[in-house]
Amino acid sequence: MTKRFPSITNKLAPAAAVAAVLAIWFLCCEGEIVPAYMLPSPADVFRAFVRNIGDLLRQAAVTLQEAMYGLLIGIALTFAVAVLMDRFRFLYKALYPLLVVTQTIPTIAIAPLLVLWMGFGMAPKITLVVITTFFPITVGLLSGFGCVDPDCIHLMRTMGAGRMQIFRFVKLPCAAPDFFAGLRISASYAVVGAVVSEWLGGFEGLGVYMTRVKKAYAYDRMFAVILFISAISLLLMGAVALMEKAAMPWKQKGVSS
Amino acid sequence: MEILKAEQISKRFGDKEVLQNVSLTLNAGEIVGVLGVSGGGKTTLFNVLSGVCAPDGGRVLLRGEDVTGKPGKVSYMLQKDLLFPYRRVVDNVCLPLTLRGMSRREARAAAEPYFEPFGLAGTQTLYPAQLSGGMRQRAAFLRTYLASDGVALLDEPFSALDAITKRTMHKWYLGVMRTIELSVLLITHDVDEAILLCDRVYILSGKPGEIRAQIRIDKEKTEDFALSTDFLDYKRQILAAMHLD
């Protein structure tokens, strides 16, 4: 069976793990090991999700908008910075430690400052998403640019290729797998980043909705939102995987770059 | 007719003199070998001839034109095939044409007639990983040919192949060279390969590299040439010139 249906057997193990977690969660609630007001049962969460699906979708549209704007700006900024850092060694040496340091600052610590500086609109949310998504893609791109076989560049030079041609025909495609690896992580960070910034101030979005239901002690709805955010993040990561597949058809032929 | 000429090429890296007054010529349609020990400056010599490395002294002439330090004039095939895994075979082969500004369609049309004689028919849409080692070398050789202006430098192109594939490739190479107009300068450290493939062989001494001898292989290369006494005579001469006898 493993050989005949690899796609099914590959998914069996994670599906079994998810089922086991749900079963344990359900038994904990049914056996009243954890009080219902602290941990609602999966059935309650599901019911809350179905009852509030309209609200959730409306709020998710706002959060997704912030996440997508942030992600797109983050990608554009990342490309500009990574290309410059790859081109100018001095910039690489100067900026790389700074990039690492920015990752040691917790997102939750920057978010209130952004709200203070930019207000309660969309700007601080998008900015926080840009900050959170910037690092994984930049590191991915820089690592991809740096891993190019020097002989490939040498070959291009013997063919009279200029710097831009070497970048277009060698560096960029060689960095594609690392770029998509970074983008997959950033896609999930984007939604979480938007939600975190919404917690600290705003009028709409899943983060704002979460703070409201938390204040109302509606933990079943709270869990529904958490699971919904998780589902959106997984969907975004899936979309990135599809883009990766379309952008790198040679990978489907069992080829590594 | 002299097509490529290196005059008094010298090159040093820091205190280390790698090439010293190296002069050689390549005539139209010739296959000329450059034999020498490892670290003897063969690859540096090719880097200078291809224009990616400027010499400290001397100059390189292509059909009389000074091309010293000008890359893109003399085609160069490196030891590894260096086919890009993300480009289809046809696009790998067409790369030098694309770099010169041809559109993808024009480049593909220009390369298409060579797939059959180079033994690559039907591989156009495949990716390099789907080819055998020998086919990858042929694709790399076709790319080198398309990049060339009638002159190519081959840096140990068969060294990574197993003995059987190498033998097949030698036969194929001699066959295809009869159908195309290409003058080749071939680096090798394999004496047998040099005798089998080349019309002339330069012996490059090491540290610093300088031309020690030039041996002409002018006997007809029949089917059993590799087993003939002529072959052994050439081998003896070359080994003596390399001081390895």
Interface residues (C-beta under 8 A of the other chain):
Chain A: D149 D151 C152 H154 L155 M156 R157 T158 M159 G160 A161 Q165 F169 V170 P173 C174 A176 M248 W250 K253 G254 V255 S256 S257
Chain B: S50 G51 V52 P71 G72 K73 S75 Y76 L78 K80 L82 F84 P85 Y86 R87 L95 P96 T98 L99 R100 Y127 P128 A129 Q130 A147
